Amino acid sequence: MNPLRLTAVAAALLAVPGVAGVPPPVALASSQPAPTWTKQHPATSPSARPYASIAYDAATGNVVLFGGFDGLSDTWVWDGSAWTKQSPATSPPGRWGAAMAYDAATGNVVLFGGHNHHGNFGDTWVWNGSTWTKQHPATSPSSRWNPAMAYDAATGDVVLFGGLADGLHRELGDTWVWDGSTWTRQHPATSPPARTNAAMAYDAATGNVVLLGGNNGSNTAMRGTWVWDGSTWTKQHPATSPPARMSTSMAYDAATGNVLLFGGFSAKHARVLGDTWVWDGSTWTKQHPGTSPPARAEAAMTYDAATGNVVLFSGYAVHNYPRGTWVWGSAGTAAAH
């Protein structure tokens, strides 16, 4: 990446402590309660939905949520206690399964792709805290939905992997990076097998992007953990690992210095999972919180640096869309929001 962008990244990280996925891990005091899930009760809330896009906007200190099934185009922000619907001057067309991440180098939230009843999208949009603006990059990934995407603070680029293309008939296995103005395809020496519905998050404790799960052309849930170091993918071999799954939710929890994973499908629209796992950079450990959201897949989840909690919203359960906002954090902190 160019030196000017590196300078911008450094400035962003210094000026905005608590960028999602960027802050160093904060060790929990021995007397601090173990993290758990706590249901929130905001006065207003987005309608229940799966496949919504979500990211923490460090420039405003709010969590941003956009769209979702079935072709929604609304934008909402979460301030740690309430959801507020936004009224931007311009907005992306309604869609579900779009990828979204905060780009600390530009101070904007980036959205790519998605799907509606007319087909896949291959457009790029940025949110500046008040409105959406369509981008016109010189090069761009092909149209797709449910790609995995995360901001890589080590390189200052947004990383995108895979997704579903060609009228929902072909899984992709390509890697792209967004540098704030255009997309560039990467050609790593090794790469995960093609997939869609995978989960991805930047692990600030190790400086790598972590990818897990997804499904392939046979709609089989996939196992395996991969990490991206800015130039190639490397498969991990942890002592323990979550069972195979797709459409799971994942985010880096800066309060504990671990990557957090919740739920998903055990197979294509089969059993819905409700388990919680953490990745410490070398292995996965199943958690046993005192309270937990009901099992679900396709839920929106991100780390809210303003409150120090991971936020989870809605998703899909068998034959229904579960309502509600949940936060993962120490019992005292989570209950306060």
C-alpha positions as CSV (number, residue, x, y, z in Angstrom):
1,M,0.0,0.0,0.0
2,N,1.2,3.5,-0.6
3,P,2.9,5.6,2.2
4,L,0.2,8.3,2.2
5,R,-2.4,5.7,3.0
6,L,-0.2,4.2,5.7
7,T,0.1,7.7,7.2
8,A,-3.7,8.1,7.1
9,V,-4.1,4.7,8.8
10,A,-1.7,5.7,11.6
11,A,-3.5,9.0,12.1
12,A,-6.9,7.3,12.2
13,L,-5.8,4.8,14.8
14,L,-4.2,7.5,17.0
15,A,-7.1,9.9,16.6
16,V,-9.9,7.4,17.1
17,P,-9.2,5.0,19.9
18,G,-11.5,2.0,19.9
19,V,-11.7,1.5,16.1
20,A,-13.5,-1.9,15.6
21,G,-10.9,-4.6,15.3
22,V,-8.0,-2.1,15.8
23,P,-7.5,-1.6,19.6
24,P,-5.1,-3.8,21.4
25,P,-6.7,-6.4,23.7
26,V,-7.7,-5.1,27.1
27,A,-7.0,-7.7,29.7
28,L,-9.9,-8.5,32.0
29,A,-9.2,-7.9,35.7
30,S,-9.3,-11.0,37.8
31,S,-12.2,-9.6,39.7
32,Q,-14.2,-8.6,36.6
33,P,-17.1,-10.8,35.8
34,A,-16.7,-13.2,32.9
35,P,-18.4,-12.0,29.7
36,T,-21.9,-13.1,29.0
37,W,-24.9,-12.2,26.8
38,T,-27.4,-9.6,27.9
39,K,-30.6,-8.8,26.1
40,Q,-31.3,-5.1,25.5
41,H,-34.6,-3.3,25.6
42,P,-34.4,-0.2,23.4
43,A,-37.5,1.9,22.9
44,T,-37.2,1.7,19.1
45,S,-35.5,-0.9,16.9
46,P,-35.2,-2.1,13.3
47,S,-37.6,-4.7,12.2
48,A,-36.4,-8.3,12.7
49,R,-34.4,-9.5,9.7
50,P,-31.6,-11.9,8.6
51,Y,-28.8,-11.0,6.3
52,A,-28.5,-7.4,7.5
53,S,-25.1,-5.6,7.1
54,I,-23.5,-4.1,10.2
55,A,-20.2,-2.3,11.2
56,Y,-19.0,-0.1,14.0
57,D,-18.4,3.5,12.7
58,A,-15.5,4.8,14.7
59,A,-15.8,8.3,13.3
60,T,-19.3,8.7,14.9
61,G,-19.0,6.2,17.7
62,N,-22.1,4.4,16.6
63,V,-22.9,0.9,15.2
64,V,-24.4,1.2,11.7
65,L,-26.9,-1.4,10.3
66,F,-28.1,-1.4,6.7
67,G,-30.7,-3.5,4.8
68,G,-31.5,-7.2,5.1
69,F,-34.0,-9.7,3.9
70,D,-36.3,-9.1,2.1
71,G,-34.7,-6.3,0.1
72,L,-34.7,-3.7,2.8
73,S,-32.9,-0.4,2.3
74,D,-33.1,1.3,5.7
75,T,-30.1,2.6,7.7
76,W,-30.1,2.5,11.5
77,V,-27.5,3.5,14.1
78,W,-27.0,2.0,17.6
79,D,-25.6,4.4,20.3
80,G,-25.2,1.8,23.0
81,S,-28.7,2.1,24.3
82,A,-31.1,2.9,21.4
83,W,-31.5,2.4,17.7
84,T,-32.3,5.5,15.6
85,K,-33.5,5.3,12.0
86,Q,-31.5,7.5,9.6
87,S,-32.8,9.6,6.7
88,P,-29.8,9.8,4.3
89,A,-30.0,11.9,1.1
90,T,-28.9,8.9,-0.9
91,S,-28.9,5.3,-0.1
92,P,-28.0,2.0,-1.8
93,P,-30.8,0.1,-3.4
94,G,-32.5,-2.4,-1.1
95,R,-30.6,-5.7,-0.6
96,W,-29.6,-8.5,1.7
97,G,-26.3,-10.3,2.1
98,A,-24.0,-7.3,1.4
99,A,-20.6,-7.1,3.0
100,M,-19.8,-4.1,5.3
101,A,-16.7,-2.9,7.2
102,Y,-15.3,0.3,8.7
103,D,-12.3,1.6,6.8
104,A,-10.2,3.4,9.4
105,A,-7.9,4.9,6.7
106,T,-10.8,7.0,5.2
107,G,-13.1,7.2,8.2
108,N,-16.0,5.7,6.2
109,V,-18.1,2.5,6.4
110,V,-17.7,0.5,3.2
111,L,-20.5,-1.6,1.7
112,F,-20.1,-4.0,-1.2
113,G,-22.4,-6.3,-3.2
114,G,-25.5,-8.1,-1.9
115,H,-28.6,-9.5,-3.6
116,N,-32.3,-8.7,-4.3
117,H,-35.0,-10.3,-6.3
118,H,-33.5,-9.0,-9.5
119,G,-30.0,-10.5,-8.9
120,N,-26.7,-9.8,-7.4
121,F,-25.0,-6.4,-6.9
122,G,-21.4,-5.5,-7.6
123,D,-21.5,-1.9,-6.4
124,T,-19.4,-0.2,-3.7
125,W,-20.9,2.4,-1.4
126,V,-19.5,4.4,1.6
127,W,-21.3,5.8,4.6
128,N,-19.8,9.1,6.1
129,G,-22.0,9.3,9.1
130,S,-24.9,11.1,7.5
131,T,-25.3,9.8,3.9
132,W,-24.3,7.1,1.5
133,T,-22.2,7.8,-1.6
134,K,-21.8,5.4,-4.5
135,Q,-18.2,4.8,-5.5
136,H,-16.8,4.3,-9.0
137,P,-13.6,2.3,-8.7
138,A,-11.4,1.5,-11.7
139,T,-11.6,-2.2,-10.9
140,S,-14.0,-4.1,-8.8
141,P,-14.9,-7.7,-7.7
142,S,-17.7,-9.3,-9.7
143,S,-21.2,-9.1,-8.4
144,R,-21.9,-11.4,-5.5
145,W,-23.8,-11.8,-2.3
146,N,-22.7,-13.1,1.1
147,P,-19.0,-12.5,0.7
148,A,-16.9,-12.2,3.8
149,M,-15.3,-8.8,4.5
150,A,-13.2,-7.2,7.3
151,Y,-10.9,-4.2,7.7
152,D,-7.2,-5.3,8.0
153,A,-5.6,-2.7,10.3
154,A,-2.1,-4.2,9.7
155,T,-2.2,-3.2,6.0
156,G,-4.9,-0.4,6.1
157,D,-7.0,-2.2,3.5
158,V,-10.5,-3.7,3.5
159,V,-10.3,-7.4,2.6
160,L,-13.0,-9.3,0.8
161,F,-13.2,-13.0,0.2
162,G,-15.6,-15.3,-1.8
163,G,-19.4,-15.1,-2.0
164,L,-22.1,-16.4,-4.3
165,A,-22.2,-15.4,-7.9
166,D,-23.9,-16.1,-11.3
167,G,-27.5,-16.3,-10.3
168,L,-26.8,-18.1,-7.0
169,H,-25.1,-21.0,-8.7
170,R,-21.4,-20.6,-8.2
171,E,-19.3,-20.1,-5.0
172,L,-16.2,-17.8,-5.4
173,G,-12.8,-18.2,-3.8
174,D,-11.1,-14.9,-4.8
175,T,-9.5,-12.3,-2.5
176,W,-9.7,-8.6,-3.0
177,V,-8.6,-5.5,-1.1
178,W,-10.1,-2.0,-1.1
179,D,-7.6,0.9,-0.6
180,G,-10.1,3.7,-0.3
181,S,-10.5,4.4,-4.0
182,T,-10.3,1.1,-5.9
183,W,-10.4,-2.7,-5.5
184,T,-7.3,-4.8,-6.3
185,R,-7.4,-8.6,-6.8
186,Q,-4.9,-10.5,-4.7
187,H,-3.1,-13.7,-5.9
188,P,-2.1,-15.5,-2.7
189,A,0.1,-18.6,-2.8
190,T,-2.5,-20.5,-0.8
191,S,-6.2,-19.8,-0.4
192,P,-9.3,-21.2,1.3
193,P,-11.6,-23.3,-0.9
194,A,-14.4,-21.3,-2.6
195,R,-17.3,-20.6,-0.4
196,T,-20.2,-18.3,0.6
197,N,-21.8,-17.5,4.0
198,A,-18.4,-17.5,5.7
199,A,-17.5,-15.3,8.7
200,M,-14.5,-13.0,8.9
201,A,-13.0,-10.6,11.4
202,Y,-9.7,-8.9,12.0
203,D,-7.9,-10.2,15.1
204,A,-6.0,-7.2,16.5
205,A,-4.2,-9.4,19.0
206,T,-2.3,-11.3,16.2
207,G,-2.6,-8.8,13.4
208,N,-4.3,-11.3,11.1
209,V,-7.7,-11.5,9.5
210,V,-9.5,-14.7,10.6
211,L,-12.0,-16.7,8.4
212,L,-14.2,-19.6,9.4
213,G,-17.0,-21.7,8.0
214,G,-19.3,-21.2,5.0
215,N,-20.7,-23.5,2.5
216,N,-19.7,-24.8,-0.9
217,G,-21.6,-25.8,-4.1
218,S,-23.1,-28.9,-2.4
219,N,-24.5,-26.7,0.4
220,T,-22.3,-28.5,2.8
221,A,-21.3,-26.6,5.9
222,M,-17.5,-26.2,6.0
223,R,-15.0,-26.7,8.8
224,G,-11.6,-25.0,9.2
225,T,-10.0,-21.8,10.3
226,W,-7.9,-19.7,8.0
227,V,-5.8,-16.5,8.6
228,W,-4.8,-13.7,6.1
229,D,-1.5,-12.0,6.9
230,G,-1.8,-9.3,4.2
231,S,-0.3,-11.5,1.4
232,T,-1.5,-15.1,1.8
233,W,-3.9,-17.4,3.5
234,T,-2.7,-20.0,6.0
235,K,-4.9,-22.8,7.3
236,Q,-4.8,-23.2,11.1
237,H,-4.8,-26.5,13.0
238,P,-6.3,-25.6,16.4
239,A,-6.6,-28.3,19.1
240,T,-10.3,-27.6,19.3
241,S,-12.6,-26.0,16.8
242,P,-16.4,-25.3,16.4
243,P,-18.3,-27.9,14.5
244,A,-18.8,-27.2,10.7
245,R,-21.2,-24.3,10.1
246,M,-22.4,-21.6,7.7
247,S,-24.0,-18.2,8.2
248,T,-22.4,-17.7,11.6
249,S,-21.6,-14.3,13.2
250,M,-18.1,-13.3,14.1
251,A,-16.4,-10.1,15.5
252,Y,-13.2,-9.2,17.3
253,D,-13.9,-8.4,21.0
254,A,-11.2,-5.9,22.0
255,A,-12.3,-6.1,25.7
256,T,-11.0,-9.6,25.9
257,G,-8.6,-9.8,23.0
258,N,-10.4,-12.7,21.4
259,V,-12.5,-13.2,18.3
260,L,-16.1,-14.1,19.2
261,L,-18.3,-16.4,17.2
262,F,-22.0,-17.1,17.7
263,G,-24.5,-19.5,16.1
264,G,-25.1,-20.4,12.4
265,F,-26.5,-23.3,10.4
266,S,-25.1,-26.8,10.8
267,A,-26.0,-27.4,7.1
268,K,-28.1,-25.5,4.5
269,H,-31.2,-24.3,6.4
270,A,-30.9,-27.3,8.7
271,R,-30.2,-27.2,12.4
272,V,-29.8,-23.7,13.8
273,L,-27.0,-23.3,16.3
274,G,-26.8,-21.2,19.5
275,D,-23.3,-21.8,20.8
276,T,-20.6,-19.2,21.6
277,W,-16.9,-19.7,20.9
278,V,-13.8,-17.6,21.2
279,W,-10.5,-17.7,19.2
280,D,-7.4,-16.7,21.1
281,G,-5.0,-16.8,18.1
282,S,-4.2,-20.4,18.3
283,T,-7.3,-22.4,19.3
284,W,-11.1,-22.1,19.8
285,T,-12.8,-22.5,23.2
286,K,-16.5,-23.0,23.7
287,Q,-18.1,-20.6,26.2
288,H,-20.8,-21.4,28.6
289,P,-22.5,-18.0,29.4
290,G,-25.2,-17.7,32.0
291,T,-27.5,-16.3,29.5
292,S,-27.5,-16.5,25.7
293,P,-29.6,-15.5,22.6
294,P,-31.8,-18.2,21.3
295,A,-30.2,-20.2,18.4
296,R,-30.0,-18.4,15.1
297,A,-28.1,-17.9,11.9
298,E,-27.5,-14.9,9.6
299,A,-27.5,-12.5,12.5
300,A,-25.7,-9.1,12.3
301,M,-22.8,-8.8,14.8
302,T,-20.0,-6.3,15.4
303,Y,-17.8,-4.9,18.2
304,D,-19.1,-1.6,19.7
305,A,-15.9,0.2,20.8
306,A,-17.9,3.0,22.5
307,T,-19.4,0.6,25.0
308,G,-16.8,-2.2,24.9
309,N,-19.5,-4.8,24.0
310,V,-20.1,-7.0,21.0
311,V,-23.6,-6.2,19.6
312,L,-25.8,-8.9,17.9
313,F,-29.0,-8.1,16.1
314,S,-31.9,-10.4,14.9
315,G,-31.1,-13.2,12.3
316,Y,-32.9,-16.3,11.2
317,A,-34.3,-19.1,13.3
318,V,-36.4,-22.0,12.0
319,H,-39.5,-20.4,10.4
320,N,-39.1,-17.0,12.1
321,Y,-36.8,-14.0,12.4
322,P,-35.9,-13.5,16.1
323,R,-36.3,-10.0,17.3
324,G,-34.1,-8.2,19.7
325,T,-30.6,-6.8,20.4
326,W,-28.1,-8.6,22.5
327,V,-24.7,-7.5,23.8
328,W,-21.7,-9.7,24.8
329,G,-19.6,-8.2,27.6
330,S,-18.8,-8.4,31.3
331,A,-22.1,-8.8,33.2
332,G,-21.9,-5.3,34.9
333,T,-20.8,-3.5,31.7
334,A,-23.4,-5.2,29.5
335,A,-26.3,-4.6,31.9
336,A,-25.5,-0.9,32.0
337,H,-26.3,-0.4,28.3
